[in-house]
């Protein structure tokens, strides 16, 4: 069925919104956890070399946790862009 509002994209790209919001929520949770753990580490009485080691491990853990979600967001963005481009090309 043709879109009644040709200036607006059809409903298909909006189906990505819940998935994007879920991925962003996971990333926000990862960041919150990282900053909480980093704050606790910085406030601890551990020796500087131990803190440095733990900080590096914490950062590696953060990167590993974020990676699949960042990649998924990039994939969703690409799919949404392609659908929008395809939708615009097929309308005259």
N, C-alpha and C positions, 0 to 999 in steps of 0.2 A: 504494500500500500504506500503511495507516495506521501511524503511529509507535507502536512498542511502549511508549514512554515518553512519555505525553502531557504531562508537565510540562516536557519538553525540546523545543526547536525541532528540526525535521527537519534533514536533512543539507544542504539547499540553502544556507543562509547560510554554512556552513563552506567552501563552494566559493570564497568571497571571500578566505579567509585567505591563500592563496599570492599572490594579486594585491595584497592590502593589504601583505603583508610585502615584496613586491618594490618597491612604491611607497615604503614607509618606508625601505628600503635605499638607494634612489636619493636620497631626501631627506637621509639621513645622510651619504651620499657628498658631496652638494653642500655641506652644512654643514662637513664636514671640510676640503674643498678651500678653502672661503671662509675658515675660521679659519686654515688654514696660510698662505694668501696674505696675509691681514691681518696675521698675526704677522710675516711677512717684511717687509711694507711698514712696519710700525711700527718694526722694528729697523733699517731702512735709514737711510742718511745723507742721504737726499733732503731738500731744503728743505720746510718745512711747507706752503707753498701747493701744491707738487707732490703731497705726500702727501694733502692734503685732496682734490684733484682725483681722484687714483687711488682713494682710499677711496670716494668717491661713485660712481665707475665700477664698482668692485668690488661695492658694495652693489646697484647697478642690475643687474649681471650675475647676482648671487645671486637677486634677486627674480624676474627673467625665467626663470631655470633652475628655480626652485621652483614657480612658478605652475601649470604644467600638472599637476604631480604632486599639489599640494594640491587642485586642482579635481577630479582623478580620485579622490582619497581621499574627498572630500565626496560625489561621485557614488556611489561604492561604499557609503558609509555610508547614504545615502538609499535605495539599492536594497535593502540588507540590512534596513533598518528596515521598508521597505514589505513585503518578503517575510515578515518576522517578524510584522508586524501582520496581513497577509492570512492567514498560517498560523494565528494565534491566533483570528481571526474565524471561520474556517471549521471550527474544532473546537468541539464542544459536549459 
